[in-house]
Amino acid sequence: MVNHYQTILPEIPSVLMADCPVAPPPDREQYLASDWQGKENLLAQAYIAQTTNLASCNIDKKNLRTWWAQTREAVEKANAAGEKAAP
């Protein structure tokens, strides 16, 4: 009797592999037509949007690292069990 063990690595959750959103810069025409306060406001809005995107992206990457560590641990456990079961 021959036993074959196969460890299958699951797919990475697609939400963790998606590109991170990038906030566009302020509209050029709107920016040029604005006074200094309007320009500051447009730049602040763009900064806030991009910082929010970066924070969200960092959470995704943290979740990806967690998923990978859990998956790797499960694969190593399965491989160790397979080695013990091998004659």
PDB file of N, CA, C and O in Angstrom:
ATOM      1  N   MET A   1       0.839  -1.175   0.000  1.00  0.00           N
ATOM      2  CA  MET A   1       0.000   0.000   0.000  1.00  0.00           C
ATOM      3  C   MET A   1       0.892   1.249   0.000  1.00  0.00           C
ATOM      4  O   MET A   1       1.826   1.371   0.793  1.00  0.00           O
ATOM      5  N   VAL A   2       0.578   2.146  -0.893  1.00  0.00           N
ATOM      6  CA  VAL A   2       1.343   3.376  -1.011  1.00  0.00           C
ATOM      7  C   VAL A   2       0.449   4.548  -0.635  1.00  0.00           C
ATOM      8  O   VAL A   2      -0.647   4.711  -1.170  1.00  0.00           O
ATOM      9  N   ASN A   3       0.931   5.347   0.280  1.00  0.00           N
ATOM     10  CA  ASN A   3       0.195   6.554   0.671  1.00  0.00           C
ATOM     11  C   ASN A   3       0.833   7.754  -0.007  1.00  0.00           C
ATOM     12  O   ASN A   3       2.054   7.914   0.005  1.00  0.00           O
ATOM     13  N   HIS A   4       0.008   8.581  -0.590  1.00  0.00           N
ATOM     14  CA  HIS A   4       0.487   9.816  -1.191  1.00  0.00           C
ATOM     15  C   HIS A   4      -0.149  10.973  -0.446  1.00  0.00           C
ATOM     16  O   HIS A   4      -1.362  11.007  -0.237  1.00  0.00           O
ATOM     17  N   TYR A   5       0.666  11.897  -0.060  1.00  0.00           N
ATOM     18  CA  TYR A   5       0.190  13.086   0.617  1.00  0.00           C
ATOM     19  C   TYR A   5       0.427  14.288  -0.271  1.00  0.00           C
ATOM     20  O   TYR A   5       1.488  14.442  -0.876  1.00  0.00           O
ATOM     21  N   GLN A   6      -0.559  15.114  -0.334  1.00  0.00           N
ATOM     22  CA  GLN A   6      -0.420  16.322  -1.123  1.00  0.00           C
ATOM     23  C   GLN A   6      -0.924  17.491  -0.300  1.00  0.00           C
ATOM     24  O   GLN A   6      -2.063  17.487   0.168  1.00  0.00           O
ATOM     25  N   THR A   7      -0.088  18.474  -0.126  1.00  0.00           N
ATOM     26  CA  THR A   7      -0.483  19.680   0.578  1.00  0.00           C
ATOM     27  C   THR A   7      -0.808  20.736  -0.459  1.00  0.00           C
ATOM     28  O   THR A   7       0.004  21.055  -1.327  1.00  0.00           O
ATOM     29  N   ILE A   8      -2.000  21.263  -0.350  1.00  0.00           N
ATOM     30  CA  ILE A   8      -2.449  22.273  -1.304  1.00  0.00           C
ATOM     31  C   ILE A   8      -2.479  23.622  -0.608  1.00  0.00           C
ATOM     32  O   ILE A   8      -3.085  23.786   0.451  1.00  0.00           O
ATOM     33  N   LEU A   9      -1.818  24.573  -1.222  1.00  0.00           N
ATOM     34  CA  LEU A   9      -1.794  25.925  -0.690  1.00  0.00           C
ATOM     35  C   LEU A   9      -3.023  26.670  -1.200  1.00  0.00           C
ATOM     36  O   LEU A   9      -3.216  26.784  -2.410  1.00  0.00           O
ATOM     37  N   PRO A  10      -3.842  27.171  -0.304  1.00  0.00           N
ATOM     38  CA  PRO A  10      -5.057  27.860  -0.753  1.00  0.00           C
ATOM     39  C   PRO A  10      -4.739  29.180  -1.450  1.00  0.00           C
ATOM     40  O   PRO A  10      -3.647  29.734  -1.325  1.00  0.00           O
ATOM     41  N   GLU A  11      -5.725  29.653  -2.180  1.00  0.00           N
ATOM     42  CA  GLU A  11      -5.585  30.927  -2.883  1.00  0.00           C
ATOM     43  C   GLU A  11      -5.539  32.085  -1.887  1.00  0.00           C
ATOM     44  O   GLU A  11      -6.171  32.046  -0.831  1.00  0.00           O
ATOM     45  N   ILE A  12      -4.793  33.089  -2.243  1.00  0.00           N
ATOM     46  CA  ILE A  12      -4.760  34.312  -1.442  1.00  0.00           C
ATOM     47  C   ILE A  12      -6.090  35.033  -1.659  1.00  0.00           C
ATOM     48  O   ILE A  12      -6.538  35.162  -2.798  1.00  0.00           O
ATOM     49  N   PRO A  13      -6.728  35.504  -0.584  1.00  0.00           N
ATOM     50  CA  PRO A  13      -7.988  36.232  -0.758  1.00  0.00           C
ATOM     51  C   PRO A  13      -7.809  37.401  -1.727  1.00  0.00           C
ATOM     52  O   PRO A  13      -6.885  38.203  -1.587  1.00  0.00           O
ATOM     53  N   SER A  14      -8.699  37.483  -2.702  1.00  0.00           N
ATOM     54  CA  SER A  14      -8.548  38.483  -3.758  1.00  0.00           C
ATOM     55  C   SER A  14      -8.558  39.910  -3.221  1.00  0.00           C
ATOM     56  O   SER A  14      -7.899  40.786  -3.780  1.00  0.00           O
ATOM     57  N   VAL A  15      -9.296  40.148  -2.145  1.00  0.00           N
ATOM     58  CA  VAL A  15      -9.343  41.503  -1.588  1.00  0.00           C
ATOM     59  C   VAL A  15      -7.960  41.947  -1.112  1.00  0.00           C
ATOM     60  O   VAL A  15      -7.653  43.139  -1.107  1.00  0.00           O
ATOM     61  N   LEU A  16      -7.138  40.993  -0.718  1.00  0.00           N
ATOM     62  CA  LEU A  16      -5.797  41.326  -0.242  1.00  0.00           C
ATOM     63  C   LEU A  16      -4.801  41.508  -1.384  1.00  0.00           C
ATOM     64  O   LEU A  16      -3.722  42.068  -1.189  1.00  0.00           O
ATOM     65  N   MET A  17      -5.157  41.042  -2.553  1.00  0.00           N
ATOM     66  CA  MET A  17      -4.260  41.152  -3.695  1.00  0.00           C
ATOM     67  C   MET A  17      -4.620  42.315  -4.617  1.00  0.00           C
ATOM     68  O   MET A  17      -3.879  42.619  -5.553  1.00  0.00           O
ATOM     69  N   ALA A  18      -5.742  42.957  -4.358  1.00  0.00           N
ATOM     70  CA  ALA A  18      -6.181  44.059  -5.213  1.00  0.00           C
ATOM     71  C   ALA A  18      -5.239  45.254  -5.076  1.00  0.00           C
ATOM     72  O   ALA A  18      -4.631  45.473  -4.028  1.00  0.00           O
ATOM     73  N   ASP A  19      -5.138  46.009  -6.151  1.00  0.00           N
ATOM     74  CA  ASP A  19      -4.335  47.228  -6.109  1.00  0.00           C
ATOM     75  C   ASP A  19      -4.902  48.182  -5.064  1.00  0.00           C
ATOM     76  O   ASP A  19      -6.112  48.231  -4.842  1.00  0.00           O
ATOM     77  N   CYS A  20      -4.036  48.917  -4.445  1.00  0.00           N
ATOM     78  CA  CYS A  20      -4.467  49.936  -3.493  1.00  0.00           C
ATOM     79  C   CYS A  20      -4.942  51.164  -4.266  1.00  0.00           C
ATOM     80  O   CYS A  20      -4.330  51.550  -5.261  1.00  0.00           O
ATOM     81  N   PRO A  21      -6.027  51.772  -3.809  1.00  0.00           N
ATOM     82  CA  PRO A  21      -6.522  52.943  -4.526  1.00  0.00           C
ATOM     83  C   PRO A  21      -5.569  54.125  -4.394  1.00  0.00           C
ATOM     84  O   PRO A  21      -4.896  54.296  -3.378  1.00  0.00           O
ATOM     85  N   VAL A  22      -5.532  54.923  -5.434  1.00  0.00           N
ATOM     86  CA  VAL A  22      -4.711  56.127  -5.445  1.00  0.00           C
ATOM     87  C   VAL A  22      -5.636  57.316  -5.657  1.00  0.00           C
ATOM     88  O   VAL A  22      -6.368  57.380  -6.645  1.00  0.00           O
ATOM     89  N   ALA A  23      -5.595  58.253  -4.725  1.00  0.00           N
ATOM     90  CA  ALA A  23      -6.427  59.452  -4.839  1.00  0.00           C
ATOM     91  C   ALA A  23      -5.839  60.366  -5.910  1.00  0.00           C
ATOM     92  O   ALA A  23      -4.637  60.630  -5.915  1.00  0.00           O
ATOM     93  N   PRO A  24      -6.676  60.841  -6.804  1.00  0.00           N
ATOM     94  CA  PRO A  24      -6.162  61.736  -7.836  1.00  0.00           C
ATOM     95  C   PRO A  24      -5.832  63.110  -7.253  1.00  0.00           C
ATOM     96  O   PRO A  24      -6.387  63.504  -6.227  1.00  0.00           O
ATOM     97  N   PRO A  25      -4.942  63.826  -7.902  1.00  0.00           N
ATOM     98  CA  PRO A  25      -4.664  65.190  -7.437  1.00  0.00           C
ATOM     99  C   PRO A  25      -5.875  66.084  -7.730  1.00  0.00           C
ATOM    100  O   PRO A  25      -6.775  65.693  -8.473  1.00  0.00           O
ATOM    101  N   PRO A  26      -5.890  67.251  -7.159  1.00  0.00           N
ATOM    102  CA  PRO A  26      -6.996  68.168  -7.449  1.00  0.00           C
ATOM    103  C   PRO A  26      -7.088  68.447  -8.952  1.00  0.00           C
ATOM    104  O   PRO A  26      -6.090  68.410  -9.671  1.00  0.00           O
ATOM    105  N   ASP A  27      -8.303  68.724  -9.400  1.00  0.00           N
ATOM    106  CA  ASP A  27      -8.520  69.093 -10.790  1.00  0.00           C
ATOM    107  C   ASP A  27      -7.687  70.337 -11.096  1.00  0.00           C
ATOM    108  O   ASP A  27      -7.730  71.320 -10.356  1.00  0.00           O
ATOM    109  N   ARG A  28      -6.940  70.287 -12.177  1.00  0.00           N
ATOM    110  CA  ARG A  28      -6.014  71.375 -12.514  1.00  0.00           C
ATOM    111  C   ARG A  28      -6.740  72.705 -12.694  1.00  0.00           C
ATOM    112  O   ARG A  28      -6.324  73.723 -12.143  1.00  0.00           O
ATOM    113  N   GLU A  29      -7.816  72.693 -13.461  1.00  0.00           N
ATOM    114  CA  GLU A  29      -8.544  73.936 -13.731  1.00  0.00           C
ATOM    115  C   GLU A  29      -9.147  74.513 -12.453  1.00  0.00           C
ATOM    116  O   GLU A  29      -9.091  75.719 -12.213  1.00  0.00           O
ATOM    117  N   GLN A  30      -9.718  73.638 -11.650  1.00  0.00           N
ATOM    118  CA  GLN A  30     -10.309  74.095 -10.383  1.00  0.00           C
ATOM    119  C   GLN A  30      -9.227  74.654  -9.457  1.00  0.00           C
ATOM    120  O   GLN A  30      -9.419  75.672  -8.791  1.00  0.00           O
ATOM    121  N   TYR A  31      -8.091  73.964  -9.435  1.00  0.00           N
ATOM    122  CA  TYR A  31      -6.991  74.414  -8.583  1.00  0.00           C
ATOM    123  C   TYR A  31      -6.489  75.790  -9.027  1.00  0.00           C
ATOM    124  O   TYR A  31      -6.311  76.687  -8.204  1.00  0.00           O
ATOM    125  N   LEU A  32      -6.264  75.947 -10.319  1.00  0.00           N
ATOM    126  CA  LEU A  32      -5.749  77.219 -10.830  1.00  0.00           C
ATOM    127  C   LEU A  32      -6.740  78.368 -10.640  1.00  0.00           C
ATOM    128  O   LEU A  32      -6.335  79.518 -10.471  1.00  0.00           O
ATOM    129  N   ALA A  33      -8.018  78.060 -10.668  1.00  0.00           N
ATOM    130  CA  ALA A  33      -9.034  79.099 -10.512  1.00  0.00           C
ATOM    131  C   ALA A  33      -9.297  79.457  -9.045  1.00  0.00           C
ATOM    132  O   ALA A  33     -10.001  80.425  -8.758  1.00  0.00           O
ATOM    133  N   SER A  34      -8.737  78.685  -8.128  1.00  0.00           N
ATOM    134  CA  SER A  34      -8.992  78.907  -6.701  1.00  0.00           C
ATOM    135  C   SER A  34      -8.050  79.946  -6.114  1.00  0.00           C
ATOM    136  O   SER A  34      -6.933  80.141  -6.592  1.00  0.00           O
ATOM    137  N   ASP A  35      -8.533  80.616  -5.054  1.00  0.00           N
ATOM    138  CA  ASP A  35      -7.642  81.505  -4.310  1.00  0.00           C
ATOM    139  C   ASP A  35      -6.763  80.632  -3.412  1.00  0.00           C
ATOM    140  O   ASP A  35      -6.867  79.405  -3.440  1.00  0.00           O
ATOM    141  N   TRP A  36      -5.912  81.256  -2.627  1.00  0.00           N
ATOM    142  CA  TRP A  36      -4.960  80.476  -1.834  1.00  0.00           C
ATOM    143  C   TRP A  36      -5.663  79.567  -0.840  1.00  0.00           C
ATOM    144  O   TRP A  36      -5.193  78.459  -0.580  1.00  0.00           O
ATOM    145  N   GLN A  37      -6.790  80.017  -0.273  1.00  0.00           N
ATOM    146  CA  GLN A  37      -7.516  79.168   0.673  1.00  0.00           C
ATOM    147  C   GLN A  37      -8.155  77.971  -0.031  1.00  0.00           C
ATOM    148  O   GLN A  37      -8.155  76.855   0.488  1.00  0.00           O
ATOM    149  N   GLY A  38      -8.691  78.223  -1.203  1.00  0.00           N
ATOM    150  CA  GLY A  38      -9.266  77.137  -1.990  1.00  0.00           C
ATOM    151  C   GLY A  38      -8.219  76.115  -2.386  1.00  0.00           C
ATOM    152  O   GLY A  38      -8.466  74.909  -2.352  1.00  0.00           O
ATOM    153  N   LYS A  39      -7.033  76.612  -2.766  1.00  0.00           N
ATOM    154  CA  LYS A  39      -5.936  75.711  -3.124  1.00  0.00           C
ATOM    155  C   LYS A  39      -5.514  74.866  -1.921  1.00  0.00           C
ATOM    156  O   LYS A  39      -5.295  73.660  -2.041  1.00  0.00           O
ATOM    157  N   GLU A  40      -5.405  75.518  -0.763  1.00  0.00           N
ATOM    158  CA  GLU A  40      -5.051  74.784   0.456  1.00  0.00           C
ATOM    159  C   GLU A  40      -6.097  73.716   0.758  1.00  0.00           C
ATOM    160  O   GLU A  40      -5.754  72.598   1.145  1.00  0.00           O
ATOM    161  N   ASN A  41      -7.365  74.056   0.582  1.00  0.00           N
ATOM    162  CA  ASN A  41      -8.444  73.114   0.840  1.00  0.00           C
ATOM    163  C   ASN A  41      -8.376  71.928  -0.123  1.00  0.00           C
ATOM    164  O   ASN A  41      -8.521  70.781   0.300  1.00  0.00           O
ATOM    165  N   LEU A  42      -8.157  72.193  -1.408  1.00  0.00           N
ATOM    166  CA  LEU A  42      -8.051  71.117  -2.389  1.00  0.00           C
ATOM    167  C   LEU A  42      -6.867  70.195  -2.080  1.00  0.00           C
ATOM    168  O   LEU A  42      -6.982  68.972  -2.166  1.00  0.00           O
ATOM    169  N   LEU A  43      -5.743  70.790  -1.725  1.00  0.00           N
ATOM    170  CA  LEU A  43      -4.568  69.982  -1.390  1.00  0.00           C
ATOM    171  C   LEU A  43      -4.796  69.173  -0.113  1.00  0.00           C
ATOM    172  O   LEU A  43      -4.384  68.017  -0.023  1.00  0.00           O
ATOM    173  N   ALA A  44      -5.449  69.784   0.867  1.00  0.00           N
ATOM    174  CA  ALA A  44      -5.733  69.069   2.118  1.00  0.00           C
ATOM    175  C   ALA A  44      -6.670  67.892   1.860  1.00  0.00           C
ATOM    176  O   ALA A  44      -6.471  66.810   2.412  1.00  0.00           O
ATOM    177  N   GLN A  45      -7.686  68.096   1.029  1.00  0.00           N
ATOM    178  CA  GLN A  45      -8.612  67.002   0.698  1.00  0.00           C
ATOM    179  C   GLN A  45      -7.890  65.855   0.002  1.00  0.00           C
ATOM    180  O   GLN A  45      -8.133  64.686   0.302  1.00  0.00           O
ATOM    181  N   ALA A  46      -7.007  66.195  -0.923  1.00  0.00           N
ATOM    182  CA  ALA A  46      -6.244  65.163  -1.628  1.00  0.00           C
ATOM    183  C   ALA A  46      -5.331  64.416  -0.660  1.00  0.00           C
ATOM    184  O   ALA A  46      -5.204  63.193  -0.730  1.00  0.00           O
ATOM    185  N   TYR A  47      -4.701  65.161   0.239  1.00  0.00           N
ATOM    186  CA  TYR A  47      -3.821  64.535   1.233  1.00  0.00           C
ATOM    187  C   TYR A  47      -4.601  63.589   2.141  1.00  0.00           C
ATOM    188  O   TYR A  47      -4.161  62.469   2.400  1.00  0.00           O
ATOM    189  N   ILE A  48      -5.744  64.035   2.618  1.00  0.00           N
ATOM    190  CA  ILE A  48      -6.576  63.202   3.501  1.00  0.00           C
ATOM    191  C   ILE A  48      -7.025  61.940   2.770  1.00  0.00           C
ATOM    192  O   ILE A  48      -6.974  60.846   3.332  1.00  0.00           O
ATOM    193  N   ALA A  49      -7.463  62.086   1.523  1.00  0.00           N
ATOM    194  CA  ALA A  49      -7.908  60.923   0.749  1.00  0.00           C
ATOM    195  C   ALA A  49      -6.771  59.927   0.553  1.00  0.00           C
ATOM    196  O   ALA A  49      -6.959  58.721   0.712  1.00  0.00           O
ATOM    197  N   GLN A  50      -5.606  60.431   0.211  1.00  0.00           N
ATOM    198  CA  GLN A  50      -4.481  59.529  -0.043  1.00  0.00           C
ATOM    199  C   GLN A  50      -3.993  58.882   1.249  1.00  0.00           C
ATOM    200  O   GLN A  50      -3.625  57.708   1.246  1.00  0.00           O
ATOM    201  N   THR A  51      -3.986  59.617   2.334  1.00  0.00           N
ATOM    202  CA  THR A  51      -3.582  59.054   3.619  1.00  0.00           C
ATOM    203  C   THR A  51      -4.558  57.969   4.057  1.00  0.00           C
ATOM    204  O   THR A  51      -4.145  56.946   4.602  1.00  0.00           O
ATOM    205  N   THR A  52      -5.845  58.184   3.823  1.00  0.00           N
ATOM    206  CA  THR A  52      -6.860  57.176   4.133  1.00  0.00           C
ATOM    207  C   THR A  52      -6.629  55.923   3.282  1.00  0.00           C
ATOM    208  O   THR A  52      -6.715  54.803   3.783  1.00  0.00           O
ATOM    209  N   ASN A  53      -6.338  56.118   2.001  1.00  0.00           N
ATOM    210  CA  ASN A  53      -6.054  54.981   1.120  1.00  0.00           C
ATOM    211  C   ASN A  53      -4.832  54.207   1.590  1.00  0.00           C
ATOM    212  O   ASN A  53      -4.829  52.976   1.581  1.00  0.00           O
ATOM    213  N   LEU A  54      -3.799  54.927   1.998  1.00  0.00           N
ATOM    214  CA  LEU A  54      -2.584  54.277   2.473  1.00  0.00           C
ATOM    215  C   LEU A  54      -2.854  53.467   3.737  1.00  0.00           C
ATOM    216  O   LEU A  54      -2.362  52.346   3.873  1.00  0.00           O
ATOM    217  N   ALA A  55      -3.625  54.021   4.655  1.00  0.00           N
ATOM    218  CA  ALA A  55      -3.963  53.298   5.881  1.00  0.00           C
ATOM    219  C   ALA A  55      -4.731  52.020   5.557  1.00  0.00           C
ATOM    220  O   ALA A  55      -4.463  50.967   6.135  1.00  0.00           O
ATOM    221  N   SER A  56      -5.675  52.112   4.641  1.00  0.00           N
ATOM    222  CA  SER A  56      -6.445  50.941   4.235  1.00  0.00           C
ATOM    223  C   SER A  56      -5.549  49.896   3.581  1.00  0.00           C
ATOM    224  O   SER A  56      -5.698  48.699   3.826  1.00  0.00           O
ATOM    225  N   CYS A  57      -4.633  50.349   2.762  1.00  0.00           N
ATOM    226  CA  CYS A  57      -3.700  49.450   2.092  1.00  0.00           C
ATOM    227  C   CYS A  57      -2.800  48.746   3.118  1.00  0.00           C
ATOM    228  O   CYS A  57      -2.534  47.550   3.000  1.00  0.00           O
ATOM    229  N   ASN A  58      -2.344  49.482   4.102  1.00  0.00           N
ATOM    230  CA  ASN A  58      -1.500  48.884   5.140  1.00  0.00           C
ATOM    231  C   ASN A  58      -2.259  47.826   5.930  1.00  0.00           C
ATOM    232  O   ASN A  58      -1.676  46.816   6.324  1.00  0.00           O
ATOM    233  N   ILE A  59      -3.549  48.043   6.166  1.00  0.00           N
ATOM    234  CA  ILE A  59      -4.374  47.038   6.847  1.00  0.00           C
ATOM    235  C   ILE A  59      -4.465  45.786   5.982  1.00  0.00           C
ATOM    236  O   ILE A  59      -4.340  44.670   6.487  1.00  0.00           O
ATOM    237  N   ASP A  60      -4.684  45.968   4.669  1.00  0.00           N
ATOM    238  CA  ASP A  60      -4.727  44.820   3.761  1.00  0.00           C
ATOM    239  C   ASP A  60      -3.425  44.037   3.811  1.00  0.00           C
ATOM    240  O   ASP A  60      -3.442  42.807   3.858  1.00  0.00           O
ATOM    241  N   LYS A  61      -2.308  44.729   3.801  1.00  0.00           N
ATOM    242  CA  LYS A  61      -1.013  44.046   3.804  1.00  0.00           C
ATOM    243  C   LYS A  61      -0.774  43.330   5.140  1.00  0.00           C
ATOM    244  O   LYS A  61      -0.192  42.245   5.171  1.00  0.00           O
ATOM    245  N   LYS A  62      -1.220  43.935   6.224  1.00  0.00           N
ATOM    246  CA  LYS A  62      -1.115  43.273   7.535  1.00  0.00           C
ATOM    247  C   LYS A  62      -1.943  41.994   7.538  1.00  0.00           C
ATOM    248  O   LYS A  62      -1.496  40.956   8.025  1.00  0.00           O
ATOM    249  N   ASN A  63      -3.157  42.080   6.989  1.00  0.00           N
ATOM    250  CA  ASN A  63      -4.013  40.892   6.901  1.00  0.00           C
ATOM    251  C   ASN A  63      -3.393  39.836   6.003  1.00  0.00           C
ATOM    252  O   ASN A  63      -3.531  38.641   6.264  1.00  0.00           O
ATOM    253  N   LEU A  64      -2.720  40.258   4.961  1.00  0.00           N
ATOM    254  CA  LEU A  64      -2.034  39.320   4.072  1.00  0.00           C
ATOM    255  C   LEU A  64      -0.903  38.606   4.809  1.00  0.00           C
ATOM    256  O   LEU A  64      -0.734  37.395   4.666  1.00  0.00           O
ATOM    257  N   ARG A  65      -0.142  39.342   5.584  1.00  0.00           N
ATOM    258  CA  ARG A  65       0.939  38.716   6.370  1.00  0.00           C
ATOM    259  C   ARG A  65       0.371  37.729   7.379  1.00  0.00           C
ATOM    260  O   ARG A  65       0.933  36.652   7.578  1.00  0.00           O
ATOM    261  N   THR A  66      -0.746  38.087   8.021  1.00  0.00           N
ATOM    262  CA  THR A  66      -1.398  37.191   8.980  1.00  0.00           C
ATOM    263  C   THR A  66      -1.892  35.929   8.277  1.00  0.00           C
ATOM    264  O   THR A  66      -1.677  34.815   8.755  1.00  0.00           O
ATOM    265  N   TRP A  67      -2.562  36.117   7.126  1.00  0.00           N
ATOM    266  CA  TRP A  67      -3.058  34.968   6.358  1.00  0.00           C
ATOM    267  C   TRP A  67      -1.904  34.054   5.973  1.00  0.00           C
ATOM    268  O   TRP A  67      -1.999  32.833   6.100  1.00  0.00           O
ATOM    269  N   TRP A  68      -0.819  34.648   5.502  1.00  0.00           N
ATOM    270  CA  TRP A  68       0.318  33.835   5.069  1.00  0.00           C
ATOM    271  C   TRP A  68       0.921  33.059   6.231  1.00  0.00           C
ATOM    272  O   TRP A  68       1.259  31.886   6.072  1.00  0.00           O
ATOM    273  N   ALA A  69       1.061  33.680   7.383  1.00  0.00           N
ATOM    274  CA  ALA A  69       1.625  32.989   8.547  1.00  0.00           C
ATOM    275  C   ALA A  69       0.727  31.819   8.960  1.00  0.00           C
ATOM    276  O   ALA A  69       1.225  30.739   9.276  1.00  0.00           O
ATOM    277  N   GLN A  70      -0.584  32.029   8.958  1.00  0.00           N
ATOM    278  CA  GLN A  70      -1.520  30.966   9.321  1.00  0.00           C
ATOM    279  C   GLN A  70      -1.488  29.836   8.300  1.00  0.00           C
ATOM    280  O   GLN A  70      -1.526  28.660   8.663  1.00  0.00           O
ATOM    281  N   THR A  71      -1.419  30.193   7.037  1.00  0.00           N
ATOM    282  CA  THR A  71      -1.381  29.187   5.975  1.00  0.00           C
ATOM    283  C   THR A  71      -0.091  28.396   6.036  1.00  0.00           C
ATOM    284  O   THR A  71      -0.100  27.168   5.940  1.00  0.00           O
ATOM    285  N   ARG A  72       1.014  29.097   6.196  1.00  0.00           N
ATOM    286  CA  ARG A  72       2.312  28.423   6.282  1.00  0.00           C
ATOM    287  C   ARG A  72       2.340  27.464   7.468  1.00  0.00           C
ATOM    288  O   ARG A  72       2.859  26.353   7.358  1.00  0.00           O
ATOM    289  N   GLU A  73       1.783  27.889   8.602  1.00  0.00           N
ATOM    290  CA  GLU A  73       1.735  27.032   9.786  1.00  0.00           C
ATOM    291  C   GLU A  73       0.909  25.776   9.510  1.00  0.00           C
ATOM    292  O   GLU A  73       1.298  24.678   9.908  1.00  0.00           O
ATOM    293  N   ALA A  74      -0.224  25.931   8.834  1.00  0.00           N
ATOM    294  CA  ALA A  74      -1.072  24.783   8.515  1.00  0.00           C
ATOM    295  C   ALA A  74      -0.365  23.821   7.557  1.00  0.00           C
ATOM    296  O   ALA A  74      -0.458  22.604   7.715  1.00  0.00           O
ATOM    297  N   VAL A  75       0.339  24.367   6.566  1.00  0.00           N
ATOM    298  CA  VAL A  75       1.067  23.533   5.615  1.00  0.00           C
ATOM    299  C   VAL A  75       2.199  22.785   6.324  1.00  0.00           C
ATOM    300  O   VAL A  75       2.396  21.591   6.097  1.00  0.00           O
ATOM    301  N   GLU A  76       2.929  23.480   7.171  1.00  0.00           N
ATOM    302  CA  GLU A  76       4.020  22.829   7.900  1.00  0.00           C
ATOM    303  C   GLU A  76       3.487  21.731   8.811  1.00  0.00           C
ATOM    304  O   GLU A  76       4.110  20.679   8.945  1.00  0.00           O
ATOM    305  N   LYS A  77       2.344  21.968   9.433  1.00  0.00           N
ATOM    306  CA  LYS A  77       1.720  20.959  10.303  1.00  0.00           C
ATOM    307  C   LYS A  77       1.303  19.741   9.484  1.00  0.00           C
ATOM    308  O   LYS A  77       1.525  18.601   9.894  1.00  0.00           O
ATOM    309  N   ALA A  78       0.693  19.994   8.317  1.00  0.00           N
ATOM    310  CA  ALA A  78       0.284  18.886   7.464  1.00  0.00           C
ATOM    311  C   ALA A  78       1.496  18.109   6.946  1.00  0.00           C
ATOM    312  O   ALA A  78       1.469  16.880   6.883  1.00  0.00           O
ATOM    313  N   ASN A  79       2.540  18.820   6.583  1.00  0.00           N
ATOM    314  CA  ASN A  79       3.750  18.144   6.113  1.00  0.00           C
ATOM    315  C   ASN A  79       4.397  17.316   7.213  1.00  0.00           C
ATOM    316  O   ASN A  79       4.879  16.212   6.961  1.00  0.00           O
ATOM    317  N   ALA A  80       4.409  17.844   8.427  1.00  0.00           N
ATOM    318  CA  ALA A  80       4.989  17.104   9.550  1.00  0.00           C
ATOM    319  C   ALA A  80       4.169  15.846   9.831  1.00  0.00           C
ATOM    320  O   ALA A  80       4.731  14.789  10.114  1.00  0.00           O
ATOM    321  N   ALA A  81       2.853  15.955   9.754  1.00  0.00           N
ATOM    322  CA  ALA A  81       1.998  14.789   9.962  1.00  0.00           C
ATOM    323  C   ALA A  81       2.233  13.754   8.867  1.00  0.00           C
ATOM    324  O   ALA A  81       2.224  12.552   9.133  1.00  0.00           O
ATOM    325  N   GLY A  82       2.441  14.215   7.644  1.00  0.00           N
ATOM    326  CA  GLY A  82       2.707  13.309   6.530  1.00  0.00           C
ATOM    327  C   GLY A  82       4.043  12.593   6.690  1.00  0.00           C
ATOM    328  O   GLY A  82       4.168  11.419   6.342  1.00  0.00           O
ATOM    329  N   GLU A  83       5.031  13.296   7.211  1.00  0.00           N
ATOM    330  CA  GLU A  83       6.350  12.686   7.430  1.00  0.00           C
ATOM    331  C   GLU A  83       6.284  11.627   8.510  1.00  0.00           C
ATOM    332  O   GLU A  83       6.938  10.589   8.405  1.00  0.00           O
ATOM    333  N   LYS A  84       5.500  11.877   9.550  1.00  0.00           N
ATOM    334  CA  LYS A  84       5.347  10.905  10.635  1.00  0.00           C
ATOM    335  C   LYS A  84       4.595   9.657  10.171  1.00  0.00           C
ATOM    336  O   LYS A  84       4.855   8.552  10.646  1.00  0.00           O
ATOM    337  N   ALA A  85       3.659   9.847   9.238  1.00  0.00           N
ATOM    338  CA  ALA A  85       2.854   8.735   8.757  1.00  0.00           C
ATOM    339  C   ALA A  85       3.572   7.891   7.710  1.00  0.00           C
ATOM    340  O   ALA A  85       3.194   6.748   7.456  1.00  0.00           O
ATOM    341  N   ALA A  86       4.618   8.469   7.101  1.00  0.00           N
ATOM    342  CA  ALA A  86       5.349   7.738   6.058  1.00  0.00           C
ATOM    343  C   ALA A  86       6.115   6.584   6.669  1.00  0.00           C
ATOM    344  O   ALA A  86       6.703   6.718   7.742  1.00  0.00           O
ATOM    345  N   PRO A  87       6.108   5.425   5.970  1.00  0.00           N
ATOM    346  CA  PRO A  87       6.818   4.247   6.505  1.00  0.00           C
ATOM    347  C   PRO A  87       8.324   4.410   6.457  1.00  0.00           C
ATOM    348  O   PRO A  87       9.056   3.510   6.868  1.00  0.00           O
TER     349      PRO A  87
END
